[in-house]
Amino acid sequence: MTDVPKPKPPRPKKPAAPRKPRKPEFSPTRIKTFLSCPMMYRLEYVDKVGRFYHRSRAGFSFGTSLHSTLQNFHEAGGAAAVTPEELVTRLDQDWIPQGYASAEQEQEHRVEAAQILTTYHALAAERADLTQTFLTEKMLKYDMGEFVLTGRIDRIDEHLSDGALEIVDYKSGRMSVTEEDVKSALAMSIYQLLAKRNNPERRVLATIHALRGGVTASTSYSDEELNDLEDDLRGIGLMILEKDFESVRPEPLPDVCPWCDFLPACTRYWRSQRRDYLSELGLEE
């Protein structure tokens, strides 16, 4: 009788290498929130209590519906593949009904959205021979050492003449826009930096499309301006990382507070401090 070989004992597994902690990520919205009001930043991103304060708004639902429809439009091939009627019909699938004060208000916004899309289709058809869609609703990232800069871009077009990349950002509530508006917009500046750092060989420009007015404006940052912007953003990012948010308390800011969802939380604190916040904000009881 032959001896049956004994099975070899399993080799001990090597301990898994410890995972590196994920770097913090800062988007244009996070950076703008911090610069606008550190308390708003604390409530939104540190305490994370936004779900108790944020409410559906007609403007947000309207804009998100249009963004989704336009994303699908460009991913389907744009004006060459989708008719104006098909584009408007697509809106029905993407429509978000929350946030409107009444059925009448919602219907008015639906009619306006259809008009916006019809105008948009005509403009897209005019550009069909000049550009092609490079990407839509894409998250770009750039490692800046202590943190990662991020930005979700509505659309980037590629210019057929020279391969330039044009960042396009939709503004559903705007009737008009100027080059200065684009130049001074923090998000548009960050998008240009992200696109350039991810595509250093390409020329990059940025465009805001004011959907209500059916108009656009474009501008671009020089390499020197992008370098200065990167330095500024690195400094802001480090400020956020080093900030002691537990010690942050709400301060009345007339240009911010009246439109902030967190105002009820801050007013409770001011009342407990017997602070005359209404006069500081220029509001009446």
Protein Blocks (a to p, Z undefined) as FASTA:
>chain_A
ZZddddddddddddddddddddddddfklmmmmmmomklmmmmmmnopmlmmpccdfklm
mmmmmmmmmmmmmmnnpjmlpcfklmmmmmmmmpcfehiabfklmmmmmmmmmmmmmmmm
mmmmmmmmmpccfbgciacdddehjaccddddfbacddfklopacdddddfkbfbdcfkl
mmmmmklmmmmmmmmmmmmmbccddddddfknopacdddddfklmmmmmmmmmmmmmmmm
mpcfklpccdddfklmmmpfklmmmmmmmmmnopafklmnopaZZ
